[in-house]
Amino acid sequence: MARTQDNLAFADRLKQALKRSPKRIETPSELALQFNLQHPGSQITNQAAQKWLAGDNKPSPDKIDTLANMLGVSVQWLRYGIPESRPAQRGSSSNRAATKQDAPTATELQLLNRYRLLSEHQQGLIAELIEQITLDREMWITPPKQ
């Protein structure tokens, strides 16, 4: 199968979930082994896992379900890249911050001033960190175990 945008996007999400998974899975053979231990259907080969990671192929829906369960992510997010819709939690400070556009606090302004003193590379690292942290609300069913 050819490397389609859909397959490449799935591969990116799979790699991201593997990086953040509490269980260390760093190679296609480790992925195949762990997958085969949990999937009730047919086994996969190391080559199949490599194709998933390279974006050459995308697993069938039942295999994506097993991967999502194994990695603790939303099936919807892993399959399509769509955040899991969740009801808003009352009184949540993170929910308040996401919906209310208040003026920046003194602490936020201090952080912004410090951020501006960083090099372009350091600012990029901070932006990436914030992106990763905010993804938790989209992709994780439960927080990863420490």
DSSP file (Angstrom, degrees, kcal/mol; ACC not computed):
  #  RESIDUE AA STRUCTURE BP1 BP2  ACC     N-H-->O    O-->H-N    N-H-->O    O-->H-N    TCO  KAPPA ALPHA  PHI   PSI    X-CA   Y-CA   Z-CA
    1    1 A M              0   0    0      0, 0.0     2,-0.1     0, 0.0     0, 0.0   0.000 360.0 360.0 360.0 146.5    0.0    0.0    0.0
    2    2 A A        -     0   0    0      1,-0.1     2,-1.2    55,-0.0     5,-0.1  -0.355 360.0 -99.1 -80.1 158.6    1.2    3.5   -0.8
    3    3 A R        -     0   0    0     -2,-0.1     2,-0.2     4,-0.1    53,-0.2  -0.669  51.8-178.7 -77.9  98.2    2.1    6.1    1.8
    4    4 A T     >  -     0   0    0     -2,-1.2     4,-2.6    51,-0.4     5,-0.2  -0.522  42.2-108.9 -92.5 165.3   -1.0    8.2    1.9
    5    5 A Q  H  > S+     0   0    0      1,-0.2     4,-2.5     2,-0.2     5,-0.2   0.891 121.6  53.2 -59.2 -39.1   -1.6   11.3    4.0
    6    6 A D  H  > S+     0   0    0      2,-0.2     4,-2.3     1,-0.2    -1,-0.2   0.921 110.2  46.1 -62.8 -45.4   -4.0    9.3    6.1
    7    7 A N  H  > S+     0   0    0      2,-0.2     4,-2.4     1,-0.2    -2,-0.2   0.903 113.8  48.7 -64.9 -41.6   -1.4    6.6    6.7
    8    8 A L  H  X S+     0   0    0     -4,-2.6     4,-2.1     2,-0.2    -2,-0.2   0.889 111.1  50.0 -66.8 -38.9    1.3    9.1    7.5
    9    9 A A  H  X S+     0   0    0     -4,-2.5     4,-2.2    -5,-0.2    -2,-0.2   0.908 111.0  49.6 -65.7 -40.7   -1.0   11.0    9.9
   10   10 A F  H  X S+     0   0    0     -4,-2.3     4,-2.9     1,-0.2    -2,-0.2   0.931 109.1  52.4 -61.4 -44.7   -1.9    7.7   11.6
   11   11 A A  H  X S+     0   0    0     -4,-2.4     4,-2.6     1,-0.2    -2,-0.2   0.897 108.5  50.9 -58.7 -41.3    1.8    6.8   11.9
   12   12 A D  H  X S+     0   0    0     -4,-2.1     4,-2.2     2,-0.2    -1,-0.2   0.919 111.8  46.7 -62.5 -44.0    2.5   10.2   13.6
   13   13 A R  H  X S+     0   0    0     -4,-2.2     4,-2.6     2,-0.2    -2,-0.2   0.903 112.0  50.9 -65.7 -40.3   -0.3    9.6   16.1
   14   14 A L  H  X S+     0   0    0     -4,-2.9     4,-2.5     2,-0.2    -2,-0.2   0.929 110.9  48.1 -62.5 -45.2    0.9    6.1   16.8
   15   15 A K  H  X S+     0   0    0     -4,-2.6     4,-2.3     1,-0.2    -1,-0.2   0.899 111.7  50.7 -61.7 -40.6    4.5    7.3   17.4
   16   16 A Q  H  X S+     0   0    0     -4,-2.2     4,-1.6     1,-0.2    -2,-0.2   0.923 111.3  47.2 -64.1 -44.0    3.2   10.0   19.7
   17   17 A A  H  X S+     0   0    0     -4,-2.6     4,-0.7     1,-0.2    -2,-0.2   0.883 111.3  52.0 -65.3 -38.0    1.2    7.6   21.7
   18   18 A L  H >< S+     0   0    0     -4,-2.5     3,-0.5     1,-0.2     7,-0.4   0.897 107.6  52.3 -64.8 -39.7    4.1    5.2   21.9
   19   19 A K  H 3< S+     0   0    0     -4,-2.3    -1,-0.2     1,-0.2    -2,-0.2   0.869 116.0  40.0 -62.4 -36.5    6.4    7.9   23.2
   20   20 A R  H 3< S+     0   0    0     -4,-1.6    -1,-0.2    -5,-0.2    -2,-0.2   0.467  89.6 114.4 -94.5  -2.3    3.9    8.8   25.9
   21   21 A S    <<  -     0   0    0     -4,-0.7     4,-0.1    -3,-0.5    50,-0.1  -0.415  69.2-133.1 -69.6 142.2    2.9    5.3   26.8
   22   22 A P  S    S+     0   0    0      0, 0.0     2,-0.5     0, 0.0    -1,-0.1   0.788  93.6  72.7 -65.8 -25.0    3.9    4.1   30.3
   23   23 A K  S    S-     0   0    0      2,-0.0     2,-0.6    48,-0.0    -2,-0.1  -0.806  93.0-121.7 -92.3 126.6    5.2    0.9   28.7
   24   24 A R        +     0   0    0     -2,-0.5     2,-0.4    -4,-0.1    -5,-0.1  -0.557  40.6 164.9 -72.6 113.7    8.4    1.4   26.8
   25   25 A I        +     0   0    0     -2,-0.6    -4,-0.1    -7,-0.4    -2,-0.0  -0.939   7.0 153.2-130.0 107.2    7.9    0.3   23.2
   26   26 A E        +     0   0    0     -2,-0.4    -1,-0.1     1,-0.0    -2,-0.0   0.560  54.2  48.0-115.4 -11.9   10.7    1.6   21.1
   27   27 A T  S  > S-     0   0    0      1,-0.1     4,-2.3     0, 0.0     5,-0.2  -0.891  79.6-114.6-129.8 159.4   11.0   -0.8   18.1
   28   28 A P  H  > S+     0   0    0      0, 0.0     4,-2.8     0, 0.0     5,-0.2   0.874 117.5  54.5 -58.6 -36.5    8.6   -2.4   15.6
   29   29 A S  H  > S+     0   0    0      2,-0.2     4,-2.3     1,-0.2     5,-0.1   0.886 108.5  48.1 -67.8 -36.4    9.4   -5.9   17.1
   30   30 A E  H  > S+     0   0    0      2,-0.2     4,-2.6     1,-0.2     5,-0.3   0.897 112.1  50.2 -67.0 -39.3    8.5   -4.7   20.6
   31   31 A L  H  X S+     0   0    0     -4,-2.3     4,-2.7     2,-0.2     5,-0.2   0.939 111.5  47.7 -62.7 -46.7    5.3   -3.2   19.2
   32   32 A A  H  X S+     0   0    0     -4,-2.8     4,-2.7     2,-0.2    12,-0.3   0.916 112.9  48.9 -61.2 -43.7    4.4   -6.4   17.5
   33   33 A L  H  X S+     0   0    0     -4,-2.3     4,-1.5     2,-0.2    -2,-0.2   0.955 115.0  42.7 -61.6 -51.6    5.1   -8.5   20.6
   34   34 A Q  H  X S+     0   0    0     -4,-2.6     4,-0.8     1,-0.2    -2,-0.2   0.886 115.2  50.7 -64.4 -38.7    3.0   -6.3   22.9
   35   35 A F  H >X S+     0   0    0     -4,-2.7     4,-2.4    -5,-0.3     3,-1.2   0.945 108.7  51.0 -62.7 -47.7    0.2   -6.0   20.4
   36   36 A N  H 3< S+     0   0    0     -4,-2.7    -1,-0.2     1,-0.3    -2,-0.2   0.784 104.8  58.1 -63.8 -27.7    0.1   -9.8   19.9
   37   37 A L  H 3< S+     0   0    0     -4,-1.5    -1,-0.3    -5,-0.2    -2,-0.2   0.750 118.5  30.6 -71.1 -23.1   -0.1  -10.3   23.7
   38   38 A Q  H << S+     0   0    0     -3,-1.2    -2,-0.2    -4,-0.8    -1,-0.2   0.663  95.8  92.2-111.1 -20.8   -3.3   -8.2   23.8
   39   39 A H     <  -     0   0    0     -4,-2.4    24,-0.1     1,-0.1    23,-0.0  -0.647  56.2-157.9 -83.9 126.7   -5.1   -8.6   20.5
   40   40 A P  S    S+     0   0    0      0, 0.0    -1,-0.1     0, 0.0     3,-0.1   0.686  74.0  60.6 -75.6 -16.2   -7.7  -11.4   20.5
   41   41 A G  S    S-     0   0    0      1,-0.3    -2,-0.0    21,-0.1     0, 0.0   0.188 105.0 -26.4 -91.0-149.8   -7.5  -11.8   16.7
   42   42 A S        -     0   0    0      1,-0.1    -1,-0.3     0, 0.0     2,-0.1  -0.270  67.5-111.7 -66.9 148.8   -4.8  -12.7   14.3
   43   43 A Q        -     0   0    0     -3,-0.1     2,-0.3     1,-0.0    -1,-0.1  -0.337  26.3-137.2 -75.0 157.6   -1.2  -12.0   15.2
   44   44 A I        -     0   0    0    -12,-0.3     2,-0.2    -2,-0.1    -8,-0.1  -0.814  12.6-126.0-113.8 160.7    0.9   -9.4   13.4
   45   45 A T     >  -     0   0    0     -2,-0.3     4,-1.9     1,-0.1     5,-0.2  -0.539  27.2-108.8 -96.7 166.8    4.5   -9.6   12.2
   46   46 A N  H  > S+     0   0    0      1,-0.2     4,-2.3     2,-0.2     5,-0.1   0.869 121.6  56.6 -59.6 -36.3    7.4   -7.2   12.9
   47   47 A Q  H  > S+     0   0    0      2,-0.2     4,-2.2     1,-0.2    -1,-0.2   0.877 103.8  52.1 -65.1 -38.3    7.1   -6.1    9.3
   48   48 A A  H  > S+     0   0    0      2,-0.2     4,-1.9     1,-0.2    -1,-0.2   0.931 110.3  48.2 -63.7 -44.6    3.4   -5.1    9.8
   49   49 A A  H  X S+     0   0    0     -4,-1.9     4,-2.2     1,-0.2    -2,-0.2   0.898 110.3  52.5 -61.7 -40.2    4.3   -3.0   12.8
   50   50 A Q  H  X S+     0   0    0     -4,-2.3     4,-2.0     1,-0.2     6,-0.2   0.896 107.5  51.7 -62.2 -39.8    7.1   -1.4   10.8
   51   51 A K  H  X>S+     0   0    0     -4,-2.2     5,-1.8     2,-0.2     6,-1.5   0.872 108.7  50.9 -66.1 -36.5    4.7   -0.5    8.0
   52   52 A W  H  <5S+     0   0    0     -4,-1.9     3,-0.5     1,-0.2    -2,-0.2   0.934 113.2  45.2 -62.7 -45.3    2.3    1.1   10.6
   53   53 A L  H  <5S+     0   0    0     -4,-2.2    -2,-0.2     1,-0.2    -1,-0.2   0.798 114.6  47.8 -70.8 -29.5    5.1    3.2   12.0
   54   54 A A  H  <5S-     0   0    0     -4,-2.0    -1,-0.2    -5,-0.2    -2,-0.2   0.605 111.6-116.9 -86.5 -12.7    6.5    4.2    8.6
   55   55 A G  T  <5S+     0   0    0     -4,-1.0   -51,-0.4    -3,-0.5   -47,-0.2   0.631  82.3 120.5  84.2  13.7    3.1    5.2    7.2
   56   56 A D  S   <S+     0   0    0     -5,-1.8     2,-0.3    -6,-0.2    -4,-0.2   0.730  81.3   8.9 -79.6 -22.5    3.1    2.4    4.6
   57   57 A N        -     0   0    0     -6,-1.5    -2,-0.3   -50,-0.2    -1,-0.2  -0.975  64.5-139.7-153.5 159.0    0.0    0.8    5.9
   58   58 A K        -     0   0    0     -2,-0.3   -51,-0.1    -3,-0.1    -6,-0.1  -0.985  29.9-115.0-125.1 136.1   -2.8    1.4    8.4
   59   59 A P        -     0   0    0      0, 0.0     5,-0.0     0, 0.0   -10,-0.0  -0.206  36.3 -95.7 -67.4 161.2   -4.2   -1.3   10.7
   60   60 A S    >>  -     0   0    0      1,-0.1     4,-2.3     4,-0.0     3,-0.6  -0.289  42.8 -99.4 -68.6 161.5   -7.7   -2.5   10.4
   61   61 A P  H 3> S+     0   0    0      0, 0.0     4,-2.2     0, 0.0     5,-0.1   0.852 123.2  52.9 -54.7 -38.9  -10.3   -1.0   12.8
   62   62 A D  H 3> S+     0   0    0      1,-0.2     4,-1.7     2,-0.2     5,-0.1   0.870 110.4  48.1 -66.6 -34.0  -10.2   -3.9   15.2
   63   63 A K  H <> S+     0   0    0     -3,-0.6     4,-2.6     2,-0.2    -1,-0.2   0.868 109.4  52.6 -72.1 -36.7   -6.4   -3.6   15.4
   64   64 A I  H  X S+     0   0    0     -4,-2.3     4,-2.9     2,-0.2     5,-0.2   0.892 106.5  54.5 -64.3 -38.2   -6.6    0.1   16.0
   65   65 A D  H  X S+     0   0    0     -4,-2.2     4,-2.3    -5,-0.2    -2,-0.2   0.926 109.9  46.4 -59.1 -44.8   -9.1   -0.6   18.8
   66   66 A T  H  X S+     0   0    0     -4,-1.7     4,-2.8     2,-0.2    -2,-0.2   0.923 112.5  50.0 -64.6 -44.2   -6.5   -2.9   20.4
   67   67 A L  H  X S+     0   0    0     -4,-2.6     4,-2.4     2,-0.2    -2,-0.2   0.930 111.0  49.0 -59.7 -46.2   -3.7   -0.3   19.9
   68   68 A A  H  X>S+     0   0    0     -4,-2.9     5,-2.0     1,-0.2     4,-1.1   0.923 114.2  45.5 -60.9 -44.9   -5.8    2.4   21.5
   69   69 A N  H  <5S+     0   0    0     -4,-2.3     3,-0.4    -5,-0.2    -1,-0.2   0.916 113.5  50.0 -63.1 -43.7   -6.6    0.3   24.5
   70   70 A M  H  <5S+     0   0    0     -4,-2.8    -2,-0.2     1,-0.2    -1,-0.2   0.852 118.2  38.5 -62.8 -37.1   -3.0   -0.9   24.8
   71   71 A L  H  <5S-     0   0    0     -4,-2.4    -1,-0.2    -5,-0.2    -2,-0.2   0.473 108.3-120.2 -97.6  -4.0   -1.7    2.7   24.7
   72   72 A G  T  <5 +     0   0    0     -4,-1.1    69,-1.6    -3,-0.4    70,-0.7   0.812  68.5 127.5  71.9  30.7   -4.5    4.3   26.8
   73   73 A V  B   < -A  140   0A   0     -5,-2.0    -1,-0.2    67,-0.2    67,-0.2  -0.753  68.2 -86.7-115.3 165.1   -5.6    6.7   24.1
   74   74 A S     >  -     0   0    0     65,-2.5     4,-2.6    -2,-0.3     5,-0.2  -0.477  27.2-139.9 -67.9 135.0   -9.0    7.4   22.6
   75   75 A V  H  > S+     0   0    0      1,-0.2     4,-3.0     2,-0.2     5,-0.3   0.912 105.2  53.8 -60.2 -42.4   -9.8    5.2   19.6
   76   76 A Q  H  >>S+     0   0    0      1,-0.2     4,-2.4     2,-0.2     6,-1.1   0.897 110.5  45.8 -61.2 -41.6  -11.3    8.2   17.8
   77   77 A W  H  >5S+     0   0    0      4,-0.2     4,-1.7     3,-0.2    -2,-0.2   0.938 115.5  45.3 -68.3 -45.8   -8.1   10.2   18.3
   78   78 A L  H  <5S+     0   0    0     -4,-2.6    -2,-0.2     1,-0.2    -1,-0.2   0.914 120.0  40.3 -65.3 -41.8   -5.8    7.3   17.2
   79   79 A R  H  <5S+     0   0    0     -4,-3.0    -2,-0.2    -5,-0.2    -1,-0.2   0.927 138.1   7.1 -73.1 -45.7   -8.0    6.4   14.2
   80   80 A Y  H  <5S-     0   0    0     -4,-2.4    -3,-0.2    -5,-0.3    -2,-0.2   0.575  90.8-116.3-117.8 -13.0   -8.9    9.8   12.9
   81   81 A G     << +     0   0    0     -4,-1.7    -4,-0.2    -5,-0.7    -3,-0.1   0.660  69.1 138.5  80.2  15.4   -6.9   12.4   14.9
   82   82 A I        -     0   0    0     -6,-1.1    -1,-0.3     1,-0.0    -2,-0.2  -0.827  57.2-116.6 -97.3 128.1  -10.2   13.8   16.3
   83   83 A P        -     0   0    0      0, 0.0     2,-0.3     0, 0.0    56,-0.2  -0.287  32.5-105.1 -60.8 146.6  -10.2   14.7   19.9
   84   84 A E        -     0   0    0     54,-1.8     2,-0.4    53,-0.1    56,-0.1  -0.577  36.1-123.8 -70.4 128.0  -12.5   12.7   22.1
   85   85 A S        -     0   0    0     -2,-0.3    -1,-0.1    -3,-0.1    53,-0.0  -0.621  35.4-178.0 -78.9 131.5  -15.5   14.9   23.0
   86   86 A R        -     0   0    0     -2,-0.4     2,-0.1    51,-0.0     3,-0.1  -0.959  30.8-105.9-128.9 145.3  -15.9   15.2   26.7
   87   87 A P        -     0   0    0      0, 0.0     2,-0.1     0, 0.0     0, 0.0  -0.429  46.4-100.5 -67.8 145.8  -18.5   17.1   28.8
   88   88 A A        -     0   0    0     -2,-0.1     2,-0.5     1,-0.1     0, 0.0  -0.409  33.1-129.7 -66.1 139.6  -17.2   20.2   30.4
   89   89 A Q    >   -     0   0    0     -2,-0.1     3,-1.3    -3,-0.1     2,-0.1  -0.802  22.6-121.8 -93.3 128.7  -16.3   19.9   34.1
   90   90 A R  T 3  S+     0   0    0     -2,-0.5     3,-0.1     1,-0.2    -1,-0.0  -0.433  91.1  10.5 -69.9 139.6  -17.9   22.5   36.3
   91   91 A G  T 3  S+     0   0    0      1,-0.2     2,-0.4    -2,-0.1    -1,-0.2   0.521  86.1 148.2  76.0   4.3  -15.5   24.5   38.4
   92   92 A S    <>  -     0   0    0     -3,-1.3     4,-2.2     1,-0.2    -1,-0.2  -0.589  42.2-150.9 -76.4 128.1  -12.4   23.3   36.5
   93   93 A S  H  > S+     0   0    0     -2,-0.4     4,-2.3     1,-0.2    -1,-0.2   0.859  98.3  52.9 -67.4 -34.2   -9.7   26.0   36.3
   94   94 A S  H  > S+     0   0    0      2,-0.2     4,-1.5     1,-0.2    -1,-0.2   0.876 109.9  48.5 -69.0 -34.8   -8.4   24.5   33.0
   95   95 A N  H  > S+     0   0    0      2,-0.2     4,-1.5     1,-0.2     5,-0.2   0.902 110.6  51.3 -68.0 -40.8  -11.9   24.7   31.6
   96   96 A R  H  X S+     0   0    0     -4,-2.2     4,-2.6     1,-0.2     3,-0.3   0.914 110.0  49.5 -60.3 -43.7  -12.3   28.3   32.8
   97   97 A A  H  < S+     0   0    0     -4,-2.3    -1,-0.2     1,-0.2    -2,-0.2   0.839 110.3  50.9 -66.6 -32.1   -9.0   29.2   31.2
   98   98 A A  H  < S+     0   0    0     -4,-1.5    -1,-0.2     1,-0.2    -2,-0.2   0.777 120.7  31.8 -77.2 -25.6  -10.0   27.7   27.9
   99   99 A T  H  < S+     0   0    0     -4,-1.5     2,-0.4    -3,-0.3    -2,-0.2   0.720 107.2  70.7-105.8 -24.3  -13.4   29.5   27.7
  100  100 A K     <  -     0   0    0     -4,-2.6     2,-0.6    -5,-0.2    -1,-0.0  -0.800  59.8-157.3 -99.7 134.5  -12.8   32.8   29.4
  101  101 A Q        +     0   0    0     -2,-0.4    -4,-0.1     3,-0.0    -3,-0.1  -0.540  30.6 165.6-107.4  64.4  -10.6   35.5   27.7
  102  102 A D        -     0   0    0     -2,-0.6     3,-0.1     1,-0.1    -2,-0.0  -0.270  47.8 -86.5 -71.6 163.1   -9.6   37.5   30.8
  103  103 A A        -     0   0    0      1,-0.1    -1,-0.1    -2,-0.0     0, 0.0  -0.423  61.0 -87.4 -64.7 147.7   -6.8   40.0   30.8
  104  104 A P        -     0   0    0      0, 0.0    -1,-0.1     0, 0.0     2,-0.1  -0.276  44.3-124.2 -59.0 141.9   -3.4   38.4   31.5
  105  105 A T     >  -     0   0    0     -3,-0.1     4,-2.4     1,-0.1     5,-0.2  -0.297  26.8-102.7 -78.0 170.0   -2.6   38.0   35.2
  106  106 A A  H  > S+     0   0    0      1,-0.2     4,-2.1     2,-0.2     5,-0.1   0.884 124.6  51.8 -61.3 -38.2    0.7   39.5   36.6
  107  107 A T  H  > S+     0   0    0      2,-0.2     4,-2.3     1,-0.2    -1,-0.2   0.911 109.3  49.2 -65.5 -42.4    2.1   35.9   36.7
  108  108 A E  H  > S+     0   0    0      1,-0.2     4,-2.4     2,-0.2    -2,-0.2   0.897 111.0  49.7 -64.3 -40.2    1.2   35.4   33.0
  109  109 A L  H  X S+     0   0    0     -4,-2.4     4,-2.4     2,-0.2    -1,-0.2   0.891 109.6  51.5 -65.7 -38.6    2.8   38.7   32.0
  110  110 A Q  H  X S+     0   0    0     -4,-2.1     4,-2.1     2,-0.2    -2,-0.2   0.917 111.1  48.1 -62.7 -43.3    5.9   37.8   34.0
  111  111 A L  H  X S+     0   0    0     -4,-2.3     4,-2.7     2,-0.2    -2,-0.2   0.905 110.3  51.8 -63.8 -41.1    6.1   34.5   32.1
  112  112 A L  H  X S+     0   0    0     -4,-2.4     4,-2.2     2,-0.2    -2,-0.2   0.914 109.0  50.1 -61.9 -43.2    5.6   36.2   28.8
  113  113 A N  H  X S+     0   0    0     -4,-2.4     4,-0.7     1,-0.2    -1,-0.2   0.900 112.7  46.6 -62.5 -40.6    8.4   38.6   29.5
  114  114 A R  H >X S+     0   0    0     -4,-2.1     3,-0.8     1,-0.2     4,-0.5   0.897 109.7  54.6 -67.4 -39.7   10.7   35.7   30.4
  115  115 A Y  H >< S+     0   0    0     -4,-2.7     3,-1.5     1,-0.3    -2,-0.2   0.902 103.1  56.1 -59.4 -42.5    9.6   33.8   27.3
  116  116 A R  H 3< S+     0   0    0     -4,-2.2    -1,-0.3     1,-0.3    -2,-0.2   0.724 100.2  59.8 -65.3 -21.3   10.6   36.8   25.1
  117  117 A L  H << S+     0   0    0     -3,-0.8    -1,-0.3    -4,-0.7    -2,-0.2   0.627  88.9  95.6 -79.9 -13.9   14.1   36.7   26.6
  118  118 A L  S << S-     0   0    0     -3,-1.5    -3,-0.0    -4,-0.5     2,-0.0  -0.334  84.0-102.6 -75.7 158.0   14.6   33.1   25.3
  119  119 A S     >  -     0   0    0      1,-0.1     4,-2.6    -2,-0.1     5,-0.2  -0.277  36.7-103.6 -69.8 165.8   16.3   32.3   22.0
  120  120 A E  H  > S+     0   0    0      1,-0.2     4,-2.0     2,-0.2     5,-0.1   0.895 123.9  51.4 -59.2 -40.5   14.2   31.3   19.0
  121  121 A H  H  > S+     0   0    0      2,-0.2     4,-1.9     1,-0.2    -1,-0.2   0.921 110.3  47.7 -63.0 -45.1   15.2   27.7   19.6
  122  122 A Q  H  > S+     0   0    0      1,-0.2     4,-2.3     2,-0.2    -2,-0.2   0.888 109.7  53.1 -65.0 -39.0   14.2   27.8   23.3
  123  123 A Q  H  X S+     0   0    0     -4,-2.6     4,-2.6     1,-0.2    -1,-0.2   0.895 107.6  52.5 -61.9 -38.9   10.9   29.4   22.4
  124  124 A G  H  X S+     0   0    0     -4,-2.0     4,-2.3    -5,-0.2    -2,-0.2   0.893 108.0  50.8 -63.0 -39.7   10.2   26.6   20.0
  125  125 A L  H  X S+     0   0    0     -4,-1.9     4,-2.4     2,-0.2    -2,-0.2   0.914 111.1  47.9 -63.7 -43.0   10.9   24.0   22.7
  126  126 A I  H  X S+     0   0    0     -4,-2.3     4,-2.6     2,-0.2    -2,-0.2   0.921 111.0  50.9 -64.4 -43.6    8.5   25.8   25.1
  127  127 A A  H  X S+     0   0    0     -4,-2.6     4,-2.2     1,-0.2    -1,-0.2   0.904 111.0  48.9 -60.4 -41.6    5.8   26.0   22.4
  128  128 A E  H  X S+     0   0    0     -4,-2.3     4,-2.4     2,-0.2    -1,-0.2   0.901 110.1  51.4 -65.2 -40.7    6.3   22.2   21.7
  129  129 A L  H  X S+     0   0    0     -4,-2.4     4,-2.4     2,-0.2    -2,-0.2   0.927 110.4  48.1 -61.4 -45.7    6.0   21.4   25.4
  130  130 A I  H  X S+     0   0    0     -4,-2.6     4,-2.4     1,-0.2    -1,-0.2   0.904 110.8  52.2 -62.5 -40.7    2.8   23.4   25.8
  131  131 A E  H  X S+     0   0    0     -4,-2.2     4,-1.3    -5,-0.2    -1,-0.2   0.914 110.6  47.7 -60.6 -43.9    1.4   21.6   22.7
  132  132 A Q  H  X S+     0   0    0     -4,-2.4     4,-0.6     1,-0.2    -2,-0.2   0.904 112.0  49.4 -65.2 -41.8    2.2   18.2   24.2
  133  133 A I  H >< S+     0   0    0     -4,-2.4     3,-1.1     1,-0.2     4,-0.4   0.911 110.4  49.6 -65.7 -42.0    0.7   19.1   27.5
  134  134 A T  H >< S+     0   0    0     -4,-2.4     3,-0.9     1,-0.3     4,-0.4   0.742  98.3  68.7 -71.4 -21.2   -2.5   20.4   26.0
  135  135 A L  H >X S+     0   0    0     -4,-1.3     4,-2.6     1,-0.2     3,-1.3   0.768  81.2  77.9 -65.4 -23.8   -2.8   17.2   23.9
  136  136 A D  H <X S+     0   0    0     -3,-1.1     4,-1.2    -4,-0.6    -1,-0.2   0.878  91.0  52.5 -52.5 -39.7   -3.5   15.4   27.1
  137  137 A R  H <4 S+     0   0    0     -3,-0.9    -1,-0.3    -4,-0.4    -2,-0.2   0.761 115.6  41.4 -69.1 -23.6   -7.1   16.7   27.0
  138  138 A E  H <4 S+     0   0    0     -3,-1.3   -54,-1.8    -4,-0.4    -2,-0.2   0.872 125.3  22.3 -90.5 -41.5   -7.6   15.4   23.5
  139  139 A M  H  < S+     0   0    0     -4,-2.6   -65,-2.5   -56,-0.2     2,-0.4   0.766  96.8  83.2-108.1 -26.9   -6.0   12.0   23.3
  140  140 A W  B  <  -A   73   0A   0     -4,-1.2   -67,-0.2    -5,-0.4   -68,-0.1  -0.675  46.7-166.3 -91.2 131.0   -5.7   10.4   26.7
  141  141 A I  S    S+     0   0    0    -69,-1.6    -1,-0.2    -2,-0.4   -68,-0.1   0.923  87.1   3.2 -72.3 -47.6   -8.5    8.5   28.2
  142  142 A T  S    S-     0   0    0    -70,-0.7    -1,-0.3    -3,-0.1     3,-0.1  -0.950  98.1 -87.5-132.3 154.2   -6.8    8.5   31.5
  143  143 A P        -     0   0    0      0, 0.0     3,-0.1     0, 0.0    -2,-0.0  -0.333  54.8 -98.8 -61.4 144.7   -3.5   10.1   32.5
  144  144 A P        -     0   0    0      0, 0.0     2,-0.1     0, 0.0  -123,-0.1  -0.336  41.9-105.4 -64.2 146.1   -0.5    7.8   31.8
  145  145 A K              0   0    0      1,-0.1    -3,-0.0    -3,-0.1     0, 0.0  -0.440 360.0 360.0 -71.7 143.4    0.8    5.9   34.8
  146  146 A Q              0   0    0     -2,-0.1    -1,-0.1    -3,-0.1     0, 0.0   0.446 360.0 360.0 -83.3 360.0    4.1    7.2   36.3
